[in-house]
Amino acid sequence: MIIKVTREDIKNGAPGGSAMGCPVALAISRDLNVRALVTRRNVNLYSKDNFGPARIVALPKRVSRFTERFDVFGQIPILNRIIARPFKFELEI
């Protein structure tokens, strides 16, 4: 499945370790109609109604690097604009 991280996701994303509020989690939640909790290397997918176990899916390395940089530099507005550009990636589910 192709996931699109948009400017809006980046703008609304919460840097600094918000597992459900980072731009990648927002994009996955929207594109897959689930609740997504992003960790360093994986994403846990939950149904919106909270029933059933989480499904754990590995993130591509470049997406993990994006989330790490966003958490560190996303709190600095000028750096956030430099490192955080919209992108697409494939999530193998």
Protein Blocks (a to p, Z undefined) as FASTA:
>chain_A
ZZdddfklmmmpcghhiaklgmklmmmmmmnopaddddfkbccdddfklpajdddddddf
klmmmmmmmmmmmmpmklmmmmmccddddddZZ
